[in-house]
């Protein structure tokens, strides 16, 4: 189906949906977002280097 075949209202809805779908990608391209991306990578690297905390076992109720 071609965009020319759609009702004008439907074509606008499709354009709006496509624009909203790529909004997150465009937001990452804004100035200053490289710093945020680097901070996220650094935090993930630190978390990977740290030994994980041992999980405490929860005492469950005894089954009767």
Jmol script that loads the backbone (N, CA, C; Angstrom):
load data "model"
ATOM      1  N   UNK A   1       0.853  -1.174   0.000  1.00  0.00           N
ATOM      2  CA  UNK A   1       0.000   0.000   0.000  1.00  0.00           C
ATOM      3  C   UNK A   1       0.896   1.233   0.000  1.00  0.00           C
ATOM      4  N   UNK A   2       0.578   2.177  -0.800  1.00  0.00           N
ATOM      5  CA  UNK A   2       1.354   3.391  -0.963  1.00  0.00           C
ATOM      6  C   UNK A   2       0.787   4.492  -0.055  1.00  0.00           C
ATOM      7  N   UNK A   3       1.616   5.460   0.327  1.00  0.00           N
ATOM      8  CA  UNK A   3       1.153   6.552   1.184  1.00  0.00           C
ATOM      9  C   UNK A   3       0.080   7.382   0.475  1.00  0.00           C
ATOM     10  N   UNK A   4       0.135   7.422  -0.865  1.00  0.00           N
ATOM     11  CA  UNK A   4      -0.868   8.178  -1.624  1.00  0.00           C
ATOM     12  C   UNK A   4      -2.231   7.510  -1.572  1.00  0.00           C
ATOM     13  N   UNK A   5      -2.271   6.228  -1.279  1.00  0.00           N
ATOM     14  CA  UNK A   5      -3.528   5.487  -1.234  1.00  0.00           C
ATOM     15  C   UNK A   5      -4.289   5.703   0.072  1.00  0.00           C
ATOM     16  N   UNK A   6      -3.614   6.249   1.088  1.00  0.00           N
ATOM     17  CA  UNK A   6      -4.233   6.405   2.402  1.00  0.00           C
ATOM     18  C   UNK A   6      -5.050   7.687   2.490  1.00  0.00           C
ATOM     19  N   UNK A   7      -6.017   7.655   3.361  1.00  0.00           N
ATOM     20  CA  UNK A   7      -6.784   8.836   3.711  1.00  0.00           C
ATOM     21  C   UNK A   7      -5.807   9.845   4.327  1.00  0.00           C
ATOM     22  N   UNK A   8      -5.952  11.132   4.077  1.00  0.00           N
ATOM     23  CA  UNK A   8      -5.003  12.112   4.636  1.00  0.00           C
ATOM     24  C   UNK A   8      -4.861  12.033   6.156  1.00  0.00           C
ATOM     25  N   UNK A   9      -5.962  11.763   6.853  1.00  0.00           N
ATOM     26  CA  UNK A   9      -5.878  11.650   8.315  1.00  0.00           C
ATOM     27  C   UNK A   9      -5.067  10.422   8.706  1.00  0.00           C
ATOM     28  N   UNK A  10      -5.269   9.326   7.983  1.00  0.00           N
ATOM     29  CA  UNK A  10      -4.528   8.100   8.268  1.00  0.00           C
ATOM     30  C   UNK A  10      -3.050   8.276   7.940  1.00  0.00           C
ATOM     31  N   UNK A  11      -2.743   8.959   6.851  1.00  0.00           N
ATOM     32  CA  UNK A  11      -1.347   9.202   6.470  1.00  0.00           C
ATOM     33  C   UNK A  11      -0.645  10.039   7.541  1.00  0.00           C
ATOM     34  N   UNK A  12      -1.333  11.028   8.075  1.00  0.00           N
ATOM     35  CA  UNK A  12      -0.752  11.860   9.136  1.00  0.00           C
ATOM     36  C   UNK A  12      -0.533  11.038  10.398  1.00  0.00           C
ATOM     37  N   UNK A  13      -1.464  10.150  10.718  1.00  0.00           N
ATOM     38  CA  UNK A  13      -1.305   9.291  11.888  1.00  0.00           C
ATOM     39  C   UNK A  13      -0.081   8.388  11.735  1.00  0.00           C
ATOM     40  N   UNK A  14       0.139   7.867  10.539  1.00  0.00           N
ATOM     41  CA  UNK A  14       1.303   7.011  10.275  1.00  0.00           C
ATOM     42  C   UNK A  14       2.588   7.817  10.424  1.00  0.00           C
ATOM     43  N   UNK A  15       2.608   9.043   9.879  1.00  0.00           N
ATOM     44  CA  UNK A  15       3.804   9.888  10.002  1.00  0.00           C
ATOM     45  C   UNK A  15       4.098  10.208  11.467  1.00  0.00           C
ATOM     46  N   UNK A  16       3.043  10.522  12.232  1.00  0.00           N
ATOM     47  CA  UNK A  16       3.206  10.842  13.659  1.00  0.00           C
ATOM     48  C   UNK A  16       3.729   9.628  14.415  1.00  0.00           C
ATOM     49  N   UNK A  17       3.208   8.433  14.123  1.00  0.00           N
ATOM     50  CA  UNK A  17       3.661   7.205  14.777  1.00  0.00           C
ATOM     51  C   UNK A  17       5.143   6.951  14.466  1.00  0.00           C
ATOM     52  N   UNK A  18       5.529   7.134  13.214  1.00  0.00           N
ATOM     53  CA  UNK A  18       6.918   6.904  12.831  1.00  0.00           C
ATOM     54  C   UNK A  18       7.846   7.918  13.503  1.00  0.00           C
ATOM     55  N   UNK A  19       7.400   9.162  13.581  1.00  0.00           N
ATOM     56  CA  UNK A  19       8.216  10.205  14.211  1.00  0.00           C
ATOM     57  C   UNK A  19       8.388   9.921  15.706  1.00  0.00           C
ATOM     58  N   UNK A  20       7.324   9.490  16.374  1.00  0.00           N
ATOM     59  CA  UNK A  20       7.404   9.174  17.795  1.00  0.00           C
ATOM     60  C   UNK A  20       8.262   7.941  18.043  1.00  0.00           C
ATOM     61  N   UNK A  21       8.263   7.009  17.107  1.00  0.00           N
ATOM     62  CA  UNK A  21       9.051   5.785  17.272  1.00  0.00           C
ATOM     63  C   UNK A  21      10.545   6.077  17.235  1.00  0.00           C
ATOM     64  N   UNK A  22      10.948   7.095  16.505  1.00  0.00           N
ATOM     65  CA  UNK A  22      12.374   7.423  16.404  1.00  0.00           C
ATOM     66  C   UNK A  22      12.790   8.543  17.356  1.00  0.00           C
ATOM     67  N   UNK A  23      11.870   9.013  18.188  1.00  0.00           N
ATOM     68  CA  UNK A  23      12.177  10.132  19.090  1.00  0.00           C
ATOM     69  C   UNK A  23      13.288   9.783  20.069  1.00  0.00           C
ATOM     70  N   UNK A  24      13.294   8.575  20.612  1.00  0.00           N
ATOM     71  CA  UNK A  24      14.330   8.186  21.573  1.00  0.00           C
ATOM     72  C   UNK A  24      15.702   8.176  20.911  1.00  0.00           C
ATOM     73  N   UNK A  25      15.781   7.698  19.689  1.00  0.00           N
ATOM     74  CA  UNK A  25      17.058   7.689  18.976  1.00  0.00           C
ATOM     75  C   UNK A  25      17.544   9.115  18.735  1.00  0.00           C
ATOM     76  N   UNK A  26      16.640  10.005  18.348  1.00  0.00           N
ATOM     77  CA  UNK A  26      17.027  11.393  18.101  1.00  0.00           C
ATOM     78  C   UNK A  26      17.452  12.074  19.397  1.00  0.00           C
ATOM     79  N   UNK A  27      16.827  11.735  20.507  1.00  0.00           N
ATOM     80  CA  UNK A  27      17.171  12.361  21.786  1.00  0.00           C
ATOM     81  C   UNK A  27      18.605  12.051  22.169  1.00  0.00           C
ATOM     82  N   UNK A  28      19.074  10.853  21.836  1.00  0.00           N
ATOM     83  CA  UNK A  28      20.454  10.496  22.161  1.00  0.00           C
ATOM     84  C   UNK A  28      21.465  11.262  21.318  1.00  0.00           C
ATOM     85  N   UNK A  29      21.032  11.859  20.249  1.00  0.00           N
ATOM     86  CA  UNK A  29      21.936  12.597  19.372  1.00  0.00           C
ATOM     87  C   UNK A  29      22.062  14.068  19.771  1.00  0.00           C
ATOM     88  N   UNK A  30      21.339  14.501  20.786  1.00  0.00           N
ATOM     89  CA  UNK A  30      21.406  15.896  21.206  1.00  0.00           C
ATOM     90  C   UNK A  30      22.760  16.183  21.856  1.00  0.00           C
ATOM     91  N   UNK A  31      23.219  17.436  21.780  1.00  0.00           N
ATOM     92  CA  UNK A  31      24.491  17.783  22.412  1.00  0.00           C
ATOM     93  C   UNK A  31      24.462  17.474  23.908  1.00  0.00           C
ATOM     94  N   UNK A  32      25.537  16.925  24.406  1.00  0.00           N
ATOM     95  CA  UNK A  32      25.651  16.614  25.823  1.00  0.00           C
ATOM     96  C   UNK A  32      25.251  15.197  26.162  1.00  0.00           C
ATOM     97  N   UNK A  33      24.606  14.499  25.269  1.00  0.00           N
ATOM     98  CA  UNK A  33      24.168  13.140  25.561  1.00  0.00           C
ATOM     99  C   UNK A  33      25.334  12.160  25.517  1.00  0.00           C
ATOM    100  N   UNK A  34      26.423  12.526  24.856  1.00  0.00           N
ATOM    101  CA  UNK A  34      27.611  11.669  24.846  1.00  0.00           C
ATOM    102  C   UNK A  34      28.150  11.499  26.260  1.00  0.00           C
ATOM    103  N   UNK A  35      28.091  12.573  27.038  1.00  0.00           N
ATOM    104  CA  UNK A  35      28.549  12.519  28.428  1.00  0.00           C
ATOM    105  C   UNK A  35      27.674  11.569  29.240  1.00  0.00           C
ATOM    106  N   UNK A  36      26.385  11.637  29.029  1.00  0.00           N
ATOM    107  CA  UNK A  36      25.456  10.756  29.743  1.00  0.00           C
ATOM    108  C   UNK A  36      25.725   9.306  29.363  1.00  0.00           C
ATOM    109  N   UNK A  37      25.937   9.068  28.072  1.00  0.00           N
ATOM    110  CA  UNK A  37      26.225   7.716  27.596  1.00  0.00           C
ATOM    111  C   UNK A  37      27.500   7.194  28.234  1.00  0.00           C
ATOM    112  N   UNK A  38      28.527   8.032  28.332  1.00  0.00           N
ATOM    113  CA  UNK A  38      29.797   7.634  28.954  1.00  0.00           C
ATOM    114  C   UNK A  38      29.595   7.330  30.433  1.00  0.00           C
ATOM    115  N   UNK A  39      28.782   8.121  31.128  1.00  0.00           N
ATOM    116  CA  UNK A  39      28.519   7.875  32.542  1.00  0.00           C
ATOM    117  C   UNK A  39      27.812   6.534  32.733  1.00  0.00           C
ATOM    118  N   UNK A  40      26.892   6.224  31.851  1.00  0.00           N
ATOM    119  CA  UNK A  40      26.190   4.946  31.947  1.00  0.00           C
ATOM    120  C   UNK A  40      27.161   3.799  31.725  1.00  0.00           C
ATOM    121  N   UNK A  41      28.016   3.913  30.714  1.00  0.00           N
ATOM    122  CA  UNK A  41      28.998   2.863  30.445  1.00  0.00           C
ATOM    123  C   UNK A  41      29.949   2.681  31.621  1.00  0.00           C
ATOM    124  N   UNK A  42      30.406   3.780  32.206  1.00  0.00           N
ATOM    125  CA  UNK A  42      31.320   3.703  33.343  1.00  0.00           C
ATOM    126  C   UNK A  42      30.650   3.022  34.536  1.00  0.00           C
ATOM    127  N   UNK A  43      29.400   3.351  34.792  1.00  0.00           N
ATOM    128  CA  UNK A  43      28.684   2.745  35.912  1.00  0.00           C
ATOM    129  C   UNK A  43      28.499   1.244  35.685  1.00  0.00           C
ATOM    130  N   UNK A  44      28.213   0.860  34.453  1.00  0.00           N
ATOM    131  CA  UNK A  44      28.054  -0.561  34.153  1.00  0.00           C
ATOM    132  C   UNK A  44      29.383  -1.298  34.295  1.00  0.00           C
ATOM    133  N   UNK A  45      30.482  -0.663  33.891  1.00  0.00           N
ATOM    134  CA  UNK A  45      31.801  -1.290  34.019  1.00  0.00           C
ATOM    135  C   UNK A  45      32.167  -1.462  35.489  1.00  0.00           C
ATOM    136  N   UNK A  46      31.884  -0.452  36.314  1.00  0.00           N
ATOM    137  CA  UNK A  46      32.167  -0.569  37.753  1.00  0.00           C
ATOM    138  C   UNK A  46      31.343  -1.689  38.366  1.00  0.00           C
ATOM    139  N   UNK A  47      30.079  -1.772  37.990  1.00  0.00           N
ATOM    140  CA  UNK A  47      29.200  -2.808  38.534  1.00  0.00           C
ATOM    141  C   UNK A  47      29.689  -4.199  38.125  1.00  0.00           C
ATOM    142  N   UNK A  48      30.239  -4.314  36.931  1.00  0.00           N
ATOM    143  CA  UNK A  48      30.724  -5.613  36.460  1.00  0.00           C
ATOM    144  C   UNK A  48      32.010  -6.005  37.187  1.00  0.00           C
ATOM    145  N   UNK A  49      32.820  -5.025  37.577  1.00  0.00           N
ATOM    146  CA  UNK A  49      34.093  -5.302  38.252  1.00  0.00           C
ATOM    147  C   UNK A  49      33.906  -5.660  39.722  1.00  0.00           C
ATOM    148  N   UNK A  50      32.857  -5.124  40.342  1.00  0.00           N
ATOM    149  CA  UNK A  50      32.643  -5.379  41.765  1.00  0.00           C
ATOM    150  C   UNK A  50      32.095  -6.792  41.967  1.00  0.00           C
ATOM    151  N   UNK A  51      32.581  -7.475  42.994  1.00  0.00           N
ATOM    152  CA  UNK A  51      32.000  -8.798  43.265  1.00  0.00           C
ATOM    153  C   UNK A  51      30.554  -8.617  43.730  1.00  0.00           C
ATOM    154  N   UNK A  52      29.716  -9.519  43.314  1.00  0.00           N
ATOM    155  CA  UNK A  52      28.318  -9.391  43.696  1.00  0.00           C
ATOM    156  C   UNK A  52      28.155  -9.741  45.168  1.00  0.00           C
ATOM    157  N   UNK A  53      27.187  -9.103  45.778  1.00  0.00           N
ATOM    158  CA  UNK A  53      26.922  -9.352  47.196  1.00  0.00           C
ATOM    159  C   UNK A  53      26.262 -10.715  47.333  1.00  0.00           C
ATOM    160  N   UNK A  54      26.669 -11.479  48.335  1.00  0.00           N
ATOM    161  CA  UNK A  54      25.987 -12.762  48.525  1.00  0.00           C
ATOM    162  C   UNK A  54      24.545 -12.513  48.963  1.00  0.00           C
ATOM    163  N   UNK A  55      23.656 -13.277  48.407  1.00  0.00           N
ATOM    164  CA  UNK A  55      22.243 -13.108  48.750  1.00  0.00           C
ATOM    165  C   UNK A  55      21.950 -13.804  50.062  1.00  0.00           C
ATOM    166  N   UNK A  56      21.185 -13.106  50.873  1.00  0.00           N
ATOM    167  CA  UNK A  56      20.779 -13.704  52.140  1.00  0.00           C
ATOM    168  C   UNK A  56      19.566 -14.561  51.883  1.00  0.00           C
ATOM    169  N   UNK A  57      19.558 -15.682  52.504  1.00  0.00           N
ATOM    170  CA  UNK A  57      18.390 -16.552  52.373  1.00  0.00           C
ATOM    171  C   UNK A  57      17.291 -16.043  53.271  1.00  0.00           C
ATOM    172  N   UNK A  58      16.126 -15.999  52.738  1.00  0.00           N
ATOM    173  CA  UNK A  58      14.976 -15.594  53.554  1.00  0.00           C
ATOM    174  C   UNK A  58      14.451 -16.821  54.249  1.00  0.00           C
ATOM    175  N   UNK A  59      14.134 -16.621  55.468  1.00  0.00           N
ATOM    176  CA  UNK A  59      13.517 -17.727  56.206  1.00  0.00           C
ATOM    177  C   UNK A  59      12.068 -17.793  55.814  1.00  0.00           C
ATOM    178  N   UNK A  60      11.713 -18.908  55.258  1.00  0.00           N
ATOM    179  CA  UNK A  60      10.324 -19.091  54.862  1.00  0.00           C
ATOM    180  C   UNK A  60       9.537 -19.743  55.967  1.00  0.00           C
ATOM    181  N   UNK A  61       8.274 -19.754  55.805  1.00  0.00           N
ATOM    182  CA  UNK A  61       7.429 -20.423  56.791  1.00  0.00           C
ATOM    183  C   UNK A  61       7.611 -21.922  56.639  1.00  0.00           C
ATOM    184  N   UNK A  62       7.569 -22.572  57.755  1.00  0.00           N
ATOM    185  CA  UNK A  62       7.678 -24.030  57.734  1.00  0.00           C
ATOM    186  C   UNK A  62       6.378 -24.611  57.188  1.00  0.00           C
ATOM    187  N   UNK A  63       6.537 -25.590  56.353  1.00  0.00           N
ATOM    188  CA  UNK A  63       5.357 -26.262  55.819  1.00  0.00           C
ATOM    189  C   UNK A  63       4.846 -27.247  56.857  1.00  0.00           C
ATOM    190  N   UNK A  64       3.590 -27.240  57.012  1.00  0.00           N
ATOM    191  CA  UNK A  64       2.989 -28.139  57.999  1.00  0.00           C
ATOM    192  C   UNK A  64       2.485 -29.391  57.357  1.00  0.00           C
TER     193      UNK A  64
END
end "model"
wireframe off; spacefill off
backbone 0.3
color backbone group
